Amino acid sequence: MDNNKLMTEGVKMGVLFVVLFALSLYIPALGTIASLFLLLPFLVYSAKYSVRAATGFGAICLLVSLLLGGVTAVPFALLFILPGTVMGMMVQKNRDKFSIFMAGSLLFLLNIVVLYAMVMGMPGDQAVNISESFRQSYEESAKMMESLGTPLPEEAVEQAQEVFDYLLALMPALLVLFSMGSMLVMMAISFPIAKKLGVDVSKFKPFREWQVPKSILWYYIILLLASLIALPEKGTMWYFSYINIMFMLQFCLLIQGLSFLYFTAHLKKWPQIIPILITVFSILILPLLYIVRLLGIIDLGFDLRQRLQRKI
């Protein structure tokens, strides 16, 4: 009976994977939406059954992806098979949701890096040089504007080039954020469905209770001091390391600041719309973003939450 249930569940989840994977590969309009659900079959199956069964199910689905889309489809399938399987195993062991999220994000990121390396390593015309592609597109746009009699100001061209170079150097940090954001969205979609399918999934703590480790503040201060002693020069490994690490630390401090605002809103019983609006505008308005990040620094350094609770 157990074997029959295992086989029946495997067939159901396998069919779901095939349908979603085929949509992702061959129907661009629905592909992006379908890919957000691709984590679900592996999450559900590995949360219910043994490691051996889950591994076998993943291997079969990997073989199916090869038949559906060829060799190039295998790395894309692994983006969801590996994180989904590991996350399901962690759910079965009753791990907290944040640990599951971090594990899934890391595996998703590693698969993206491998996929990117494979694409960039392809010989001939199949290799895509992203940097050169963007650069050529920008130069063509500038020439087009000039031919229309409205050339771009030289300062604007230089600023755009600086922004482009900065974003290119920041690619590792952006990939980390993309992986975490993608995993958060997929978990928000898959976990409620998994719960309806009989998987006992844990819940995230409310955002107002989120706190980054206090060591983040020390890393931030040390990195600032290091940048004053040895100025990061563009093109050097120190510059590359500095901007990526600093970007991630500043992002953590921003999360701390926003969490503090939600905590304050809950404590003082503000309307929920207030912290939501602050979150939106802090992304759109740089001065407000700096203020929220500063709040995160002060909260980490001086335990503002405890001080607020004592006053009330």
N, C-alpha and C positions, 0 to 999 in steps of 0.2 A: 504493500500500500504506500509506504514511504517512497519507494522507488518510482512507483507510478506517479505520485504527486510531484516528485522531483523532475521527472521527464515531462509531465504536463506543463509545469511551470516553466521549464526550460524552453519548450516549444512556443508557449505564449510570449515569453520575453524575447525569444529569438525572432519571432515574426514581427514583434514591435520594433526591434532593432533594424531588421531588414527594410521595413517600410520607411522608418525615419531616416535611415542611412541613404536609401535610394532617393528620397525627396531632397536630402541635403546635397547629393551629388548632381542630380539631373534636373531639378526644378529650382532655378535661382530665386524665384519669387517667394517660394516657401522654404527654401533651404536653410536660411538663417534661423527662422522660427523653429523648424524641425530639429535643427542641431542643438537647440536649447534643451530638448527632451532626451537627447541621446545618452545622457548619464543614467537615466531612470532604469532601464532593463538590468544593468549591471549592479546598480545600487540595491535594487529589490532582491535580485537572485542571490547575491553574495551575503546579504543580510539575513537571509532565511536558511541557507544551506552551508555545507562544510566548505573549507578552503579548497579541497580537492575538486568538489563539484563546481565551485565558482571559477576556479582556474580553467577547468575543462570547458565550461560555458564560454569564458572569454576567448579561449583558443579557437573554438568552433566559430564564434562570431568574427574573429580575425580572419579566418579562412574564407568565410562568406564575403567579407569586405574585399578580399583579394579577387574573388569571382565576380563581384559586382562592379568593381572599379579598377581592377588591375593593381599593379605594384604601387602606383602612386597613391592609391586610396588607403593603403595599409597604415601609413603614419597618421593620416587623418582619423582613422578608426581608433588608433591607439590613444589619441587625445582624450577619448571618452571611456575606452575599455579599462585602461589602467587606473585612472582616478576613481571611476565608478566602482570597480571591484574592491580596491583598497578601502574606500570609504564605507562600502557595505560591510566589509569585515570589521571595521572599527565600530560601526553601529551595532553589530551583533555582540561585540565585547563591551557595549555600553560606555564607550568613550564620550567625553563631552563634545559638544557640537563645534566649539572653537578649534579643538585639536583636529577634528574631522575636516573642517574648513581649511586649516593650514596644510594638512597633508594633501588634500585634493588640489589646492592651489599650487603647491610645490611640484606635484606630478604633472599637472597641466602645463606649468611653466617649462619643465624639463622636456616635455614632448614638443612644445612650441619651438624651443631652442634647437632640438634635433631636427625637426621638420624644416626650420629655416636654414640650418646648416646643409641639409640634403639638397634643398632647392638651389642655394647659392653654389653648391658644389657640382651642379650639373654642367656638363661640357657644352660648348657651342652656343647656339642661339637660345637654348633653354635657360641658361643662367640669366638671372635678373639682377642687375646692379641697381638696388633701390636708390642709393645716393645719387648716382649719375642720372637715373631716370627723373627724379624730382628736380635736379639741377637743370636738365635740358628743358623740362616743361616750364620752369620759371623763366629761363632765358628766352624761350619762344614767346611766352606771354609778354615779356618786356619788349621784344622786337615788334610784336603785333601792335602794342600800344603806341610805339614810336612811329610805325607806319601809318597809324590813324591820326597822327598829328598831336597826340597827347602823351609825350614820353614821360616815363616815371622819373621823379626827382632822384638825383644821385644819392641823397641821404636815405631815401626810402629803399633804394636798391641795396645799399650797404646794410641797413637795419634788417631787411628781409633775409639777407645772406647770413647775418649773425644769428638770427633766430633759427634759421634752417640748420646751421652748423651746431647750435646749442641742442636742438631737438635730436639731431643725429647722434651727438655724443651722449645724450640722455636716454638713448634707446633701451639699455638694460633695465633702468628704473621704470620706464614706461611699460616694458614687457611684464615686469613684476606686477604693476598696478592693473594691467589688462588681465593678467591671469587671475588675480584676486577678485577683480570686478566680475569677470566671466563666471568664476566659480560661485560667487555669491548669488548671482542671478540664477544659475542652474540649480543651486541648492534651494533657493526660494521657490522654484517651480517644481522640482522633483520630490522634495521632502514631504510636502502636504499630500501629494499623490501616493507616495510610498506608504504613508500612514494609513490611507484609505485601503491600500492593498495588504494591510496586515503587518507592516513593519513598524516596530516601536522606535520612533526617532525622538531624539532629545530636542530641546529648544534652546535658542540663543538667549543669553541674558538680555534684558532691555538695554537699549543703546545708552541710556543714562548711567548705567552701571559699568560701562566699558572703561577700562583704564590701561594705558600702555605701561610697560615696566619703567620704574624711575631711572633705570640705567640709561634709557633713551636720552634723558636730559643731560647726563654726564657725557655721553658720546657726542651730543650736539655741542656742548661747551668745549670739549677737547678738540673737536674738528674745527671750530671757529678759531681757537687759539693757534692751532697748527697752520691754518690758512694765513694768519697774521705773521707767523714766523717764516713760513715758506709760501710765498704767493703763488697760487695755482696759475701756471702759464698755459695758454691755449695750445693744444697739440701734444702736451706732455701726459704721461701716465698719471701723474699726480692730479692734474686738472680733470682728467677723465674719471678717476676714482672719487675725487672730491665732489664734483657736481652730482654724481649718482648717489653717493652715500648721503650727502646733505639733502638732496631732494627727498629721499625716503625718510630721513629723520624729521624733516619739516612736515611731511605728510602725516607722520605719527603724532606730532605735536598738534597739528590741525584737528585730527580725530579726537585727541584729548580735550582740546578747547571746545569742540562741538558737543562732545559728551558732557562736559561741564555745564554748558548752556542748557542741555536737555535736563540734566540733573536739577539745575536751579529752577527751571520752568516747572518741573514736577513738584519740587519742594515748596515753591511759592504759589503753586496752582495757577500758573499762567495759562492762557489759551494755547492749545497745541500748535496753532498756526504760527505763533511767534517764533519758536525755535526753528520751525520748518522754513519760514521766510528768511531768517538769519542764515541758515544753511545755504539756501539758494543764492542769496545776495553775496555771501562770503566767497562763493565760487566766481561770481561775475564781477565783483568790485574788489580790486587788489587791497586798498587800505583796510577794508573790513576783514579781509582774509588775514592780514598781518595782525590785526587786533585779536581775532579769534585764536590765532596761533600763540600770541603772547599770553592769552588767558590759559592756554594749555600749559605753557611753560610755568606760569605762576601757580597753577593748580598742582602740577607735579612737584614743584619746589617747596610750596608752603601749605599743602593740604587744605586748599580752599573749601573743599566739600565738608570736611570735619568742622571747620570754623563756622560755616553756614549752619550746619546742623546744631551746633552748640548755641547759636544765637536764637534759634527758633524753639 
